[in-house]
Amino acid sequence: MDRLRSDFWVSAQLSQTQAMGLFSFVVKKGDPERGGIIIKHAPLNGTAQLFERSVDFDDNVVWRQLGPEGGEAEAKADERLKRRLSFDPDVWIVEIEDPQNIYQLDAPLLV
């Protein structure tokens, strides 16, 4: 199955979130074609949630939460991202600042 290039998905996601009135930006550019994607969802209250775009066993796009359910202190989330980048330099990191908590993932979250 052909998948959308990572850079195209990120560009579309930035446009969509900005159209919602949210501030979103690329923290780290990854491989333009096949790089993994992590969203840092920051409600601007000192916490953050990390979500990684993935595929399930049936080749459907899903999201997996990195870290504890409900999020963690933003500094801990940033440390988690730093560790991830130490072994996966091709990953994209997109931060979405969402004080009203209106952002929705574009695929199911696996629990």
Biopython code that builds the backbone (N, CA, C, O; Angstrom):
import numpy as np
from Bio.PDB.StructureBuilder import StructureBuilder

atoms = [
    (1, "MET", "N", (0.840, -1.176, 0.000)),
    (1, "MET", "CA", (0.000, 0.000, 0.000)),
    (1, "MET", "C", (0.888, 1.244, 0.000)),
    (1, "MET", "O", (1.810, 1.356, 0.809)),
    (2, "ASP", "N", (0.612, 2.158, -0.893)),
    (2, "ASP", "CA", (1.349, 3.407, -0.930)),
    (2, "ASP", "C", (0.841, 4.327, 0.173)),
    (2, "ASP", "O", (-0.362, 4.448, 0.403)),
    (3, "ARG", "N", (1.777, 4.962, 0.839)),
    (3, "ARG", "CA", (1.420, 5.886, 1.908)),
    (3, "ARG", "C", (1.813, 7.296, 1.515)),
    (3, "ARG", "O", (2.710, 7.508, 0.699)),
    (4, "LEU", "N", (1.128, 8.249, 2.111)),
    (4, "LEU", "CA", (1.440, 9.645, 1.910)),
    (4, "LEU", "C", (2.827, 9.945, 2.466)),
    (4, "LEU", "O", (3.178, 9.489, 3.555)),
    (5, "ARG", "N", (3.601, 10.702, 1.725)),
    (5, "ARG", "CA", (4.935, 11.091, 2.188)),
    (5, "ARG", "C", (4.808, 11.834, 3.523)),
    (5, "ARG", "O", (3.838, 12.555, 3.757)),
    (6, "SER", "N", (5.782, 11.648, 4.370)),
    (6, "SER", "CA", (5.769, 12.280, 5.687)),
    (6, "SER", "C", (5.727, 13.805, 5.587)),
    (6, "SER", "O", (4.980, 14.453, 6.319)),
    (7, "ASP", "N", (6.522, 14.376, 4.691)),
    (7, "ASP", "CA", (6.548, 15.839, 4.592)),
    (7, "ASP", "C", (5.210, 16.398, 4.110)),
    (7, "ASP", "O", (4.819, 17.488, 4.527)),
    (8, "PHE", "N", (4.506, 15.679, 3.246)),
    (8, "PHE", "CA", (3.190, 16.122, 2.796)),
    (8, "PHE", "C", (2.183, 16.070, 3.944)),
    (8, "PHE", "O", (1.396, 16.997, 4.134)),
    (9, "TRP", "N", (2.218, 14.966, 4.710)),
    (9, "TRP", "CA", (1.295, 14.832, 5.844)),
    (9, "TRP", "C", (1.533, 15.963, 6.844)),
    (9, "TRP", "O", (0.584, 16.586, 7.321)),
    (10, "VAL", "N", (2.789, 16.223, 7.154)),
    (10, "VAL", "CA", (3.119, 17.282, 8.117)),
    (10, "VAL", "C", (2.634, 18.635, 7.602)),
    (10, "VAL", "O", (2.038, 19.403, 8.357)),
    (11, "SER", "N", (2.876, 18.931, 6.354)),
    (11, "SER", "CA", (2.442, 20.200, 5.777)),
    (11, "SER", "C", (0.921, 20.353, 5.860)),
    (11, "SER", "O", (0.421, 21.415, 6.232)),
    (12, "ALA", "N", (0.199, 19.305, 5.516)),
    (12, "ALA", "CA", (-1.268, 19.342, 5.582)),
    (12, "ALA", "C", (-1.740, 19.502, 7.026)),
    (12, "ALA", "O", (-2.697, 20.229, 7.293)),
    (13, "GLN", "N", (-1.077, 18.830, 7.940)),
    (13, "GLN", "CA", (-1.455, 18.908, 9.355)),
    (13, "GLN", "C", (-1.237, 20.324, 9.895)),
    (13, "GLN", "O", (-2.068, 20.841, 10.641)),
    (14, "LEU", "N", (-0.134, 20.939, 9.522)),
    (14, "LEU", "CA", (0.127, 22.323, 9.952)),
    (14, "LEU", "C", (-0.956, 23.258, 9.427)),
    (14, "LEU", "O", (-1.450, 24.115, 10.159)),
    (15, "SER", "N", (-1.321, 23.095, 8.169)),
    (15, "SER", "CA", (-2.382, 23.931, 7.586)),
    (15, "SER", "C", (-3.708, 23.716, 8.307)),
    (15, "SER", "O", (-4.417, 24.675, 8.613)),
    (16, "GLN", "N", (-4.037, 22.466, 8.575)),
    (16, "GLN", "CA", (-5.306, 22.148, 9.232)),
    (16, "GLN", "C", (-5.368, 22.720, 10.645)),
    (16, "GLN", "O", (-6.369, 23.328, 11.024)),
    (17, "THR", "N", (-4.322, 22.532, 11.413)),
    (17, "THR", "CA", (-4.347, 23.017, 12.791)),
    (17, "THR", "C", (-4.343, 24.545, 12.833)),
    (17, "THR", "O", (-5.008, 25.144, 13.678)),
    (18, "GLN", "N", (-3.606, 25.167, 11.935)),
    (18, "GLN", "CA", (-3.596, 26.622, 11.908)),
    (18, "GLN", "C", (-4.957, 27.175, 11.482)),
    (18, "GLN", "O", (-5.366, 28.237, 11.951)),
    (19, "ALA", "N", (-5.662, 26.463, 10.599)),
    (19, "ALA", "CA", (-7.020, 26.864, 10.217)),
    (19, "ALA", "C", (-7.982, 26.756, 11.400)),
    (19, "ALA", "O", (-8.998, 27.450, 11.444)),
    (20, "MET", "N", (-7.659, 25.884, 12.359)),
    (20, "MET", "CA", (-8.464, 25.743, 13.578)),
    (20, "MET", "C", (-8.127, 26.826, 14.603)),
    (20, "MET", "O", (-8.747, 26.890, 15.664)),
    (21, "GLY", "N", (-7.153, 27.669, 14.292)),
    (21, "GLY", "CA", (-6.751, 28.708, 15.221)),
    (21, "GLY", "C", (-5.694, 28.272, 16.214)),
    (21, "GLY", "O", (-5.441, 28.961, 17.202)),
    (22, "LEU", "N", (-5.071, 27.124, 15.954)),
    (22, "LEU", "CA", (-4.033, 26.610, 16.840)),
    (22, "LEU", "C", (-2.663, 26.978, 16.300)),
    (22, "LEU", "O", (-2.467, 27.097, 15.090)),
    (23, "PHE", "N", (-1.731, 27.154, 17.202)),
    (23, "PHE", "CA", (-0.352, 27.407, 16.798)),
    (23, "PHE", "C", (0.340, 26.054, 16.708)),
    (23, "PHE", "O", (0.404, 25.326, 17.698)),
    (24, "SER", "N", (0.854, 25.711, 15.540)),
    (24, "SER", "CA", (1.551, 24.436, 15.346)),
    (24, "SER", "C", (2.815, 24.692, 14.542)),
    (24, "SER", "O", (2.869, 25.594, 13.706)),
    (25, "PHE", "N", (3.824, 23.885, 14.812)),
    (25, "PHE", "CA", (5.102, 24.080, 14.136)),
    (25, "PHE", "C", (5.911, 22.797, 14.170)),
    (25, "PHE", "O", (5.669, 21.907, 14.985)),
    (26, "VAL", "N", (6.884, 22.721, 13.262)),
    (26, "VAL", "CA", (7.779, 21.568, 13.195)),
    (26, "VAL", "C", (8.933, 21.815, 14.160)),
    (26, "VAL", "O", (9.675, 22.788, 14.022)),
    (27, "VAL", "N", (9.074, 20.928, 15.132)),
    (27, "VAL", "CA", (10.178, 20.983, 16.093)),
    (27, "VAL", "C", (11.420, 20.365, 15.469)),
    (27, "VAL", "O", (12.536, 20.852, 15.651)),
    (28, "LYS", "N", (11.200, 19.273, 14.722)),
    (28, "LYS", "CA", (12.306, 18.538, 14.103)),
    (28, "LYS", "C", (11.833, 17.962, 12.781)),
    (28, "LYS", "O", (10.828, 17.251, 12.731)),
    (29, "LYS", "N", (12.560, 18.268, 11.706)),
    (29, "LYS", "CA", (12.269, 17.668, 10.400)),
    (29, "LYS", "C", (12.936, 16.307, 10.338)),
    (29, "LYS", "O", (14.065, 16.123, 10.791)),
    (30, "GLY", "N", (12.208, 15.359, 9.765)),
    (30, "GLY", "CA", (12.739, 14.018, 9.596)),
    (30, "GLY", "C", (12.898, 13.674, 8.127)),
    (30, "GLY", "O", (12.962, 14.558, 7.273)),
    (31, "ASP", "N", (12.958, 12.399, 7.847)),
    (31, "ASP", "CA", (13.051, 11.938, 6.468)),
    (31, "ASP", "C", (11.786, 12.356, 5.734)),
    (31, "ASP", "O", (10.685, 12.052, 6.193)),
    (32, "PRO", "N", (11.917, 13.055, 4.590)),
    (32, "PRO", "CA", (10.742, 13.582, 3.901)),
    (32, "PRO", "C", (9.787, 12.526, 3.374)),
    (32, "PRO", "O", (8.585, 12.774, 3.282)),
    (33, "GLU", "N", (10.295, 11.366, 3.029)),
    (33, "GLU", "CA", (9.430, 10.342, 2.437)),
    (33, "GLU", "C", (8.866, 9.365, 3.456)),
    (33, "GLU", "O", (7.659, 9.123, 3.469)),
    (34, "ARG", "N", (9.702, 8.803, 4.301)),
    (34, "ARG", "CA", (9.272, 7.694, 5.162)),
    (34, "ARG", "C", (9.520, 7.923, 6.654)),
    (34, "ARG", "O", (9.416, 6.984, 7.443)),
    (35, "GLY", "N", (9.843, 9.145, 7.049)),
    (35, "GLY", "CA", (10.121, 9.411, 8.453)),
    (35, "GLY", "C", (8.894, 9.212, 9.324)),
    (35, "GLY", "O", (7.775, 9.525, 8.916)),
    (36, "GLY", "N", (9.105, 8.694, 10.517)),
    (36, "GLY", "CA", (8.022, 8.570, 11.480)),
    (36, "GLY", "C", (7.551, 9.960, 11.895)),
    (36, "GLY", "O", (8.246, 10.955, 11.684)),
    (37, "ILE", "N", (6.362, 10.012, 12.488)),
    (37, "ILE", "CA", (5.796, 11.296, 12.903)),
    (37, "ILE", "C", (5.338, 11.198, 14.347)),
    (37, "ILE", "O", (4.612, 10.278, 14.722)),
    (38, "ILE", "N", (5.772, 12.157, 15.151)),
    (38, "ILE", "CA", (5.333, 12.266, 16.533)),
    (38, "ILE", "C", (4.685, 13.637, 16.708)),
    (38, "ILE", "O", (5.236, 14.659, 16.297)),
    (39, "ILE", "N", (3.516, 13.637, 17.321)),
    (39, "ILE", "CA", (2.845, 14.884, 17.667)),
    (39, "ILE", "C", (3.026, 15.121, 19.151)),
    (39, "ILE", "O", (2.784, 14.240, 19.976)),
    (40, "LYS", "N", (3.456, 16.328, 19.470)),
    (40, "LYS", "CA", (3.494, 16.774, 20.866)),
    (40, "LYS", "C", (2.295, 17.706, 21.034)),
    (40, "LYS", "O", (2.278, 18.819, 20.507)),
    (41, "HIS", "N", (1.315, 17.242, 21.762)),
    (41, "HIS", "CA", (0.102, 18.023, 22.006)),
    (41, "HIS", "C", (0.284, 18.746, 23.333)),
    (41, "HIS", "O", (0.351, 18.115, 24.388)),
    (42, "ALA", "N", (0.363, 20.071, 23.277)),
    (42, "ALA", "CA", (0.650, 20.876, 24.463)),
    (42, "ALA", "C", (-0.513, 21.818, 24.756)),
    (42, "ALA", "O", (-0.747, 22.771, 24.012)),
    (43, "PRO", "N", (-1.249, 21.549, 25.850)),
    (43, "PRO", "CA", (-2.372, 22.436, 26.195)),
    (43, "PRO", "C", (-1.936, 23.714, 26.913)),
    (43, "PRO", "O", (-2.779, 24.492, 27.358)),
    (44, "LEU", "N", (-0.624, 23.933, 27.026)),
    (44, "LEU", "CA", (-0.054, 25.140, 27.629)),
    (44, "LEU", "C", (-0.379, 25.266, 29.121)),
    (44, "LEU", "O", (-0.564, 26.367, 29.640)),
    (45, "ASN", "N", (-0.443, 24.123, 29.791)),
    (45, "ASN", "CA", (-0.659, 24.123, 31.235)),
    (45, "ASN", "C", (0.490, 23.416, 31.971)),
    (45, "ASN", "O", (0.355, 23.015, 33.127)),
    (46, "GLY", "N", (1.617, 23.276, 31.269)),
    (46, "GLY", "CA", (2.774, 22.606, 31.867)),
    (46, "GLY", "C", (2.837, 21.122, 31.598)),
    (46, "GLY", "O", (3.765, 20.452, 32.053)),
    (47, "THR", "N", (1.863, 20.587, 30.862)),
    (47, "THR", "CA", (1.859, 19.170, 30.517)),
    (47, "THR", "C", (1.902, 19.009, 29.003)),
    (47, "THR", "O", (1.734, 19.974, 28.258)),
    (48, "ALA", "N", (2.127, 17.777, 28.562)),
    (48, "ALA", "CA", (2.108, 17.465, 27.133)),
    (48, "ALA", "C", (1.799, 15.991, 26.956)),
    (48, "ALA", "O", (2.094, 15.171, 27.825)),
    (49, "GLN", "N", (1.207, 15.666, 25.827)),
    (49, "GLN", "CA", (0.983, 14.284, 25.423)),
    (49, "GLN", "C", (1.724, 14.061, 24.124)),
    (49, "GLN", "O", (1.767, 14.939, 23.263)),
    (50, "LEU", "N", (2.307, 12.881, 23.986)),
    (50, "LEU", "CA", (3.022, 12.514, 22.773)),
    (50, "LEU", "C", (2.280, 11.389, 22.078)),
    (50, "LEU", "O", (1.872, 10.415, 22.711)),
    (51, "PHE", "N", (2.106, 11.530, 20.765)),
    (51, "PHE", "CA", (1.435, 10.520, 19.954)),
    (51, "PHE", "C", (2.306, 10.199, 18.754)),
    (51, "PHE", "O", (2.839, 11.100, 18.107)),
    (52, "GLU", "N", (2.451, 8.913, 18.458)),
    (52, "GLU", "CA", (3.255, 8.481, 17.322)),
    (52, "GLU", "C", (2.344, 7.862, 16.268)),
    (52, "GLU", "O", (1.526, 6.992, 16.566)),
    (53, "ARG", "N", (2.498, 8.323, 15.040)),
    (53, "ARG", "CA", (1.730, 7.779, 13.914)),
    (53, "ARG", "C", (2.308, 6.421, 13.554)),
    (53, "ARG", "O", (3.525, 6.258, 13.469)),
    (54, "SER", "N", (1.432, 5.451, 13.344)),
    (54, "SER", "CA", (1.874, 4.077, 13.111)),
    (54, "SER", "C", (0.854, 3.377, 12.214)),
    (54, "SER", "O", (-0.115, 3.992, 11.770)),
    (55, "VAL", "N", (1.073, 2.109, 11.956)),
    (55, "VAL", "CA", (0.095, 1.273, 11.255)),
    (55, "VAL", "C", (-0.163, 0.031, 12.092)),
    (55, "VAL", "O", (0.727, -0.459, 12.787)),
    (56, "ASP", "N", (-1.397, -0.477, 12.019)),
    (56, "ASP", "CA", (-1.721, -1.698, 12.757)),
    (56, "ASP", "C", (-1.447, -2.923, 11.881)),
    (56, "ASP", "O", (-0.898, -2.801, 10.786)),
    (57, "PHE", "N", (-1.827, -4.084, 12.365)),
    (57, "PHE", "CA", (-1.540, -5.328, 11.639)),
    (57, "PHE", "C", (-2.297, -5.440, 10.316)),
    (57, "PHE", "O", (-1.914, -6.215, 9.440)),
    (58, "ASP", "N", (-3.370, -4.665, 10.175)),
    (58, "ASP", "CA", (-4.147, -4.664, 8.932)),
    (58, "ASP", "C", (-3.748, -3.528, 8.002)),
    (58, "ASP", "O", (-4.433, -3.261, 7.015)),
    (59, "ASP", "N", (-2.641, -2.857, 8.314)),
    (59, "ASP", "CA", (-2.091, -1.756, 7.514)),
    (59, "ASP", "C", (-2.950, -0.492, 7.561)),
    (59, "ASP", "O", (-2.931, 0.310, 6.627)),
    (60, "ASN", "N", (-3.703, -0.317, 8.651)),
    (60, "ASN", "CA", (-4.479, 0.904, 8.856)),
    (60, "ASN", "C", (-3.654, 1.885, 9.676)),
    (60, "ASN", "O", (-2.934, 1.482, 10.590)),
    (61, "VAL", "N", (-3.756, 3.170, 9.352)),
    (61, "VAL", "CA", (-3.059, 4.190, 10.127)),
    (61, "VAL", "C", (-3.714, 4.304, 11.499)),
    (61, "VAL", "O", (-4.939, 4.371, 11.609)),
    (62, "VAL", "N", (-2.885, 4.324, 12.544)),
    (62, "VAL", "CA", (-3.332, 4.481, 13.922)),
    (62, "VAL", "C", (-2.337, 5.385, 14.651)),
    (62, "VAL", "O", (-1.264, 5.691, 14.132)),
    (63, "TRP", "N", (-2.700, 5.798, 15.836)),
    (63, "TRP", "CA", (-1.812, 6.559, 16.708)),
    (63, "TRP", "C", (-1.557, 5.751, 17.965)),
    (63, "TRP", "O", (-2.446, 5.066, 18.469)),
    (64, "ARG", "N", (-0.345, 5.838, 18.461)),
    (64, "ARG", "CA", (0.027, 5.195, 19.717)),
    (64, "ARG", "C", (0.526, 6.287, 20.657)),
    (64, "ARG", "O", (1.314, 7.150, 20.269)),
    (65, "GLN", "N", (0.057, 6.234, 21.886)),
    (65, "GLN", "CA", (0.514, 7.227, 22.853)),
    (65, "GLN", "C", (1.874, 6.818, 23.397)),
    (65, "GLN", "O", (2.100, 5.662, 23.757)),
    (66, "LEU", "N", (2.776, 7.798, 23.449)),
    (66, "LEU", "CA", (4.079, 7.591, 24.057)),
    (66, "LEU", "C", (4.014, 8.230, 25.439)),
    (66, "LEU", "O", (3.670, 9.406, 25.559)),
    (67, "GLY", "N", (4.334, 7.490, 26.454)),
    (67, "GLY", "CA", (4.249, 8.034, 27.803)),
    (67, "GLY", "C", (2.918, 7.696, 28.439)),
    (67, "GLY", "O", (2.103, 6.983, 27.854)),
    (68, "PRO", "N", (2.701, 8.212, 29.642)),
    (68, "PRO", "CA", (1.496, 7.854, 30.390)),
    (68, "PRO", "C", (0.221, 8.422, 29.782)),
    (68, "PRO", "O", (0.228, 9.485, 29.163)),
    (69, "GLU", "N", (-0.870, 7.692, 29.972)),
    (69, "GLU", "CA", (-2.176, 8.161, 29.512)),
    (69, "GLU", "C", (-2.495, 9.476, 30.216)),
    (69, "GLU", "O", (-2.277, 9.617, 31.419)),
    (70, "GLY", "N", (-3.007, 10.423, 29.464)),
    (70, "GLY", "CA", (-3.323, 11.722, 30.042)),
    (70, "GLY", "C", (-2.163, 12.697, 30.007)),
    (70, "GLY", "O", (-2.324, 13.867, 30.356)),
    (71, "GLY", "N", (-0.999, 12.231, 29.591)),
    (71, "GLY", "CA", (0.146, 13.119, 29.451)),
    (71, "GLY", "C", (1.062, 13.117, 30.658)),
    (71, "GLY", "O", (0.888, 12.339, 31.596)),
    (72, "GLU", "N", (2.028, 13.994, 30.612)),
    (72, "GLU", "CA", (3.035, 14.107, 31.657)),
    (72, "GLU", "C", (3.564, 15.529, 31.662)),
    (72, "GLU", "O", (3.214, 16.325, 30.791)),
    (73, "ALA", "N", (4.399, 15.856, 32.631)),
    (73, "ALA", "CA", (5.004, 17.182, 32.671)),
    (73, "ALA", "C", (5.710, 17.433, 31.343)),
    (73, "ALA", "O", (6.349, 16.535, 30.795)),
    (74, "GLU", "N", (5.596, 18.638, 30.834)),
    (74, "GLU", "CA", (6.162, 18.940, 29.523)),
    (74, "GLU", "C", (7.667, 18.674, 29.484)),
    (74, "GLU", "O", (8.187, 18.219, 28.465)),
    (75, "ALA", "N", (8.356, 18.948, 30.563)),
    (75, "ALA", "CA", (9.807, 18.684, 30.604)),
    (75, "ALA", "C", (10.101, 17.192, 30.445)),
    (75, "ALA", "O", (11.075, 16.818, 29.791)),
    (76, "LYS", "N", (9.266, 16.343, 31.040)),
    (76, "LYS", "CA", (9.453, 14.885, 30.885)),
    (76, "LYS", "C", (9.168, 14.461, 29.447)),
    (76, "LYS", "O", (9.876, 13.619, 28.896)),
    (77, "ALA", "N", (8.146, 15.035, 28.846)),
    (77, "ALA", "CA", (7.830, 14.726, 27.441)),
    (77, "ALA", "C", (8.984, 15.150, 26.540)),
    (77, "ALA", "O", (9.348, 14.428, 25.612)),
    (78, "ASP", "N", (9.556, 16.316, 26.810)),
    (78, "ASP", "CA", (10.692, 16.785, 26.011)),
    (78, "ASP", "C", (11.894, 15.865, 26.171)),
    (78, "ASP", "O", (12.619, 15.620, 25.207)),
    (79, "GLU", "N", (12.110, 15.359, 27.365)),
    (79, "GLU", "CA", (13.208, 14.412, 27.598)),
    (79, "GLU", "C", (12.948, 13.109, 26.837)),
    (79, "GLU", "O", (13.873, 12.520, 26.279)),
    (80, "ARG", "N", (11.698, 12.663, 26.815)),
    (80, "ARG", "CA", (11.328, 11.451, 26.070)),
    (80, "ARG", "C", (11.634, 11.651, 24.579)),
    (80, "ARG", "O", (12.148, 10.745, 23.923)),
    (81, "LEU", "N", (11.319, 12.832, 24.048)),
    (81, "LEU", "CA", (11.598, 13.132, 22.643)),
    (81, "LEU", "C", (13.102, 13.164, 22.374)),
    (81, "LEU", "O", (13.568, 12.669, 21.348)),
    (82, "LYS", "N", (13.837, 13.737, 23.284)),
    (82, "LYS", "CA", (15.298, 13.804, 23.137)),
    (82, "LYS", "C", (15.900, 12.397, 23.071)),
    (82, "LYS", "O", (16.773, 12.129, 22.245)),
    (83, "ARG", "N", (15.427, 11.501, 23.948)),
    (83, "ARG", "CA", (15.918, 10.109, 23.917)),
    (83, "ARG", "C", (15.559, 9.450, 22.597)),
    (83, "ARG", "O", (16.368, 8.718, 22.028)),
    (84, "ARG", "N", (14.355, 9.702, 22.107)),
    (84, "ARG", "CA", (13.915, 9.102, 20.847)),
    (84, "ARG", "C", (14.798, 9.555, 19.694)),
    (84, "ARG", "O", (15.186, 8.750, 18.847)),
    (85, "LEU", "N", (15.115, 10.848, 19.664)),
    (85, "LEU", "CA", (15.957, 11.379, 18.589)),
    (85, "LEU", "C", (17.374, 10.814, 18.629)),
    (85, "LEU", "O", (18.060, 10.797, 17.607)),
    (86, "SER", "N", (17.813, 10.359, 19.781)),
    (86, "SER", "CA", (19.165, 9.814, 19.881)),
    (86, "SER", "C", (19.328, 8.526, 19.078)),
    (86, "SER", "O", (20.443, 8.181, 18.685)),
    (87, "PHE", "N", (18.230, 7.811, 18.831)),
    (87, "PHE", "CA", (18.340, 6.579, 18.039)),
    (87, "PHE", "C", (17.468, 6.588, 16.782)),
    (87, "PHE", "O", (17.517, 5.641, 15.997)),
    (88, "ASP", "N", (16.673, 7.640, 16.577)),
    (88, "ASP", "CA", (15.819, 7.718, 15.389)),
    (88, "ASP", "C", (15.878, 9.133, 14.806)),
    (88, "ASP", "O", (14.951, 9.919, 14.999)),
    (89, "PRO", "N", (16.956, 9.461, 14.099)),
    (89, "PRO", "CA", (17.110, 10.820, 13.577)),
    (89, "PRO", "C", (16.165, 11.144, 12.412)),
    (89, "PRO", "O", (16.079, 12.301, 12.002)),
    (90, "ASP", "N", (15.463, 10.152, 11.877)),
    (90, "ASP", "CA", (14.577, 10.382, 10.735)),
    (90, "ASP", "C", (13.159, 10.791, 11.125)),
    (90, "ASP", "O", (12.340, 11.076, 10.252)),
    (91, "VAL", "N", (12.858, 10.824, 12.425)),
    (91, "VAL", "CA", (11.504, 11.115, 12.885)),
    (91, "VAL", "C", (11.193, 12.610, 12.793)),
    (91, "VAL", "O", (12.060, 13.459, 13.001)),
    (92, "TRP", "N", (9.938, 12.905, 12.478)),
    (92, "TRP", "CA", (9.416, 14.272, 12.490)),
    (92, "TRP", "C", (8.761, 14.512, 13.847)),
    (92, "TRP", "O", (8.124, 13.616, 14.402)),
    (93, "ILE", "N", (8.919, 15.721, 14.378)),
    (93, "ILE", "CA", (8.212, 16.093, 15.607)),
    (93, "ILE", "C", (7.441, 17.373, 15.316)),
    (93, "ILE", "O", (8.011, 18.392, 14.926)),
    (94, "VAL", "N", (6.133, 17.292, 15.516)),
    (94, "VAL", "CA", (5.243, 18.431, 15.294)),
    (94, "VAL", "C", (4.612, 18.795, 16.638)),
    (94, "VAL", "O", (4.011, 17.947, 17.298)),
    (95, "GLU", "N", (4.749, 20.051, 17.035)),
    (95, "GLU", "CA", (4.127, 20.504, 18.281)),
    (95, "GLU", "C", (2.869, 21.285, 17.949)),
    (95, "GLU", "O", (2.850, 22.119, 17.044)),
    (96, "ILE", "N", (1.813, 20.992, 18.709)),
    (96, "ILE", "CA", (0.536, 21.687, 18.554)),
    (96, "ILE", "C", (0.181, 22.289, 19.904)),
    (96, "ILE", "O", (-0.027, 21.568, 20.880)),
    (97, "GLU", "N", (0.112, 23.606, 19.953)),
    (97, "GLU", "CA", (-0.271, 24.294, 21.180)),
    (97, "GLU", "C", (-1.779, 24.476, 21.148)),
    (97, "GLU", "O", (-2.326, 25.118, 20.252)),
    (98, "ASP", "N", (-2.439, 23.900, 22.142)),
    (98, "ASP", "CA", (-3.896, 23.768, 22.107)),
    (98, "ASP", "C", (-4.493, 24.034, 23.493)),
    (98, "ASP", "O", (-4.894, 23.091, 24.175)),
    (99, "PRO", "N", (-4.559, 25.295, 23.919)),
    (99, "PRO", "CA", (-5.065, 25.579, 25.269)),
    (99, "PRO", "C", (-6.543, 25.230, 25.467)),
    (99, "PRO", "O", (-6.973, 25.031, 26.604)),
    (100, "GLN", "N", (-7.322, 25.151, 24.398)),
    (100, "GLN", "CA", (-8.747, 24.808, 24.524)),
    (100, "GLN", "C", (-9.003, 23.312, 24.334)),
    (100, "GLN", "O", (-10.143, 22.856, 24.429)),
    (101, "ASN", "N", (-7.943, 22.556, 24.065)),
    (101, "ASN", "CA", (-8.035, 21.101, 23.896)),
    (101, "ASN", "C", (-9.058, 20.701, 22.825)),
    (101, "ASN", "O", (-9.930, 19.865, 23.063)),
    (102, "ILE", "N", (-8.934, 21.314, 21.642)),
    (102, "ILE", "CA", (-9.875, 21.026, 20.553)),
    (102, "ILE", "C", (-9.273, 20.128, 19.474)),
    (102, "ILE", "O", (-9.996, 19.659, 18.595)),
    (103, "TYR", "N", (-7.975, 19.882, 19.524)),
    (103, "TYR", "CA", (-7.316, 19.092, 18.491)),
    (103, "TYR", "C", (-7.766, 17.637, 18.555)),
    (103, "TYR", "O", (-7.910, 17.066, 19.636)),
    (104, "GLN", "N", (-7.985, 17.050, 17.392)),
    (104, "GLN", "CA", (-8.356, 15.639, 17.269)),
    (104, "GLN", "C", (-7.358, 14.929, 16.365)),
    (104, "GLN", "O", (-7.003, 15.453, 15.309)),
    (105, "LEU", "N", (-6.903, 13.750, 16.761)),
    (105, "LEU", "CA", (-6.043, 12.941, 15.910)),
    (105, "LEU", "C", (-6.828, 12.524, 14.670)),
    (105, "LEU", "O", (-8.050, 12.390, 14.725)),
    (106, "ASP", "N", (-6.126, 12.318, 13.546)),
    (106, "ASP", "CA", (-6.805, 11.990, 12.285)),
    (106, "ASP", "C", (-7.006, 10.498, 12.064)),
    (106, "ASP", "O", (-7.444, 10.080, 10.992)),
    (107, "ALA", "N", (-6.691, 9.704, 13.062)),
    (107, "ALA", "CA", (-6.874, 8.244, 12.996)),
    (107, "ALA", "C", (-7.094, 7.751, 14.419)),
    (107, "ALA", "O", (-6.840, 8.491, 15.369)),
    (108, "PRO", "N", (-7.560, 6.518, 14.588)),
    (108, "PRO", "CA", (-7.825, 6.010, 15.936)),
    (108, "PRO", "C", (-6.575, 5.941, 16.804)),
    (108, "PRO", "O", (-5.464, 5.743, 16.314)),
    (109, "LEU", "N", (-6.787, 6.109, 18.098)),
    (109, "LEU", "CA", (-5.734, 5.944, 19.090)),
    (109, "LEU", "C", (-5.816, 4.523, 19.626)),
    (109, "LEU", "O", (-6.845, 4.108, 20.159)),
    (110, "LEU", "N", (-4.717, 3.776, 19.479)),
    (110, "LEU", "CA", (-4.676, 2.427, 20.039)),
    (110, "LEU", "C", (-4.397, 2.520, 21.529)),
    (110, "LEU", "O", (-3.500, 3.244, 21.961)),
    (111, "VAL", "N", (-5.148, 1.805, 22.284)),
    (111, "VAL", "CA", (-4.965, 1.837, 23.738)),
    (111, "VAL", "C", (-4.331, 0.570, 24.228)),
    (111, "VAL", "O", (-4.101, 0.420, 25.428)),
]
sb = StructureBuilder()
sb.init_structure("model")
sb.init_model(0)
sb.init_chain("A")
sb.init_seg("    ")
for serial, (resi, resn, name, xyz) in enumerate(atoms, 1):
    if name == "N":
        sb.init_residue(resn, " ", resi, " ")
    sb.init_atom(name, np.array(xyz, "f"), 0.0, 1.0, " ", f" {name:<3s}", serial, name[0])
structure = sb.get_structure()
